[in-house]
């Protein structure tokens, strides 16, 4: 890829034949799977590893996700996923991911996530460990001063609907 893409590179790979649907491109299921794996990769970078989960009984739960598809990925295409931390507090992380065609550099899809730190024994939201907060701060520094992606925080709508539920039409 010619230029550096925004965010922190968290995963990469190749689109395999099993991921291709009847339309000849990667099925939506696998975009979400790859984005979820990228969440796990970023989580590992802040110390939320399999060992941490087993030893501390703490983990992360995804509570919201919004995916956009920009351009197709097809069988054999190499992809790269980057993550950008938009915000975090003592219990939550709001991150934005971009999936690129690794060779041609175009944006294929985006995902926006809200994840919570959870105490698995109590099944309740809990604070990040202090070490995780330090690692989050370091990642924010590493990613640099990135602007908020235009897809972040958007809600779905039909621009000129022939029909819209009244609750949507008034909001």
Helices and strands as residue ranges (DSSP letters): E 8-14, G 17-19, H 28-45, H 50-56, E 58-69, E 78-88, E 92-101, E 107-119, E 124-125, H 130-143, H 166-169
